[in-house]
C-alpha cells in the first residue's frame, strides 16, 4: 500500500501539532521513531497482509509505484530516520527545539518517501522541495552563526537548482504534453537529437548535481554537514542528499532521459572528478565532520561513475554503493556525534587515544572506514568491485584506474582520522571522557552489523536484488 507511506508521516505531523497538554506533546517526540520503525518493517516484510490489503481498500494513488530500487531506498530512509531520531533524544535538550525537529523530520520522511515512489516529474519536484525546505530549517535549528551560514548557502544553491529544474519541466511538458515518466520517456526517445530537449535534460541533471553535492556544485555541502546539529548531520549526510540528488539522478537518467553515450561521458567525468577532488579535500581537513562531508562527495562520485558505465551491472553497482554509502556514512556521522557529545570538540588535532575511553565508538568506526575504503569482506568492497567490473566491461580502463587508486586515498584519510581520534595516547583534556550512551552507540553497533551482514550476503543480494534492479531499469 504505497499511499500508507505518505499518509502515516502526514498523520504523525498533524498529531504532533494538535492542541493538547504538555504530556501529550512529550509523547509525540517518539513519533519519528515509531513511524520509521514501521517503515523498516513494511519494507522487510512487503507481502504481509496488513501491507497489501490497502490496494483492495482503494488507498493506492495512481502516481505512486514501488519497485526494487524504491523498496531498497525506503528501507534506507527508515533506518537513517530512526537512527537520527533516536540520537536527537540524547543530544537535543531543549523541548521546543525537539518538537520542531520532530515536525521537520516527519515532513522530510513524507517528502523522501514521495520522491522514491512517484512516477511523474512535476510531482517528483514537489516532493524534492518539501525535503529541501525542511533541510534549510533543520540546518539552522539551533540558531548558531555557523548554522545560519550553512543553511544560507544551501538555500542559495538550492534556489538555483529549483530554477533549473522548473524551467526544464516546463520545456519537457510543452514538448511531451504531459509530465509522467512514460510520456516524457516516449517523447525523448522520438526527439533525442532535438537541442531544446537536450538542453532541458541537461538543466535538470545540473539541478540534481547541485542537490547531490557533486563537484563543482558542492559549495553548500561541507558547511551544511559540519555546522548542523548532530542528528541533522546524520539525516542530511545519511539519506537526504542521497534521495534528493543521487537516487533521483539514477531513476531519471535510466528510466526517463535515457543513458545516451553523451550522457554517459558526462556522468563518467563528473563522477571521477568528484571521487578525486573530494578525497584530496578530505585529506586536508582538521574538523571531524568536515572530513566526513568531503568523503561523502568522493563516495557519491563512485555512484555517478558506475551509473555512467551503464548496463545492468553498472546500474546494480550504483544502487548497491548508494545503499552501502548510506549505511557506512550514517554510522560515521553517528560516531562523530558521539565524539562531539563526549569531548565537546570536533578538532582532530585536539583528540587522541579515545578508543581506550570509547571502545564501542572506536571499534565501529574501524568497521565503517574499512567498508568505505573498500576492504574485503565488508559491504563497501563488494559494491566497489561491482563498479570496477562494470567499468572494465564497458571499456573504460582510465576511469577504472581512477576508481581503484582513489580507494587508496580514501583509506589514507580515514586512517588519519582514526589515528588522530582513537589511536595513540589519550590527549590532554580527554582523560575523563566516557563512552556515549546507548542511544548513540546502539545505532552505531546496528549499522556495523548491517555492513558486515551485507558483505557476507553479497552472492544472494547480487543475484536476487541488485542485478534484477539493473536489468529492470
Beta strands, then each sheet from edge to edge (+ up, - down):
end
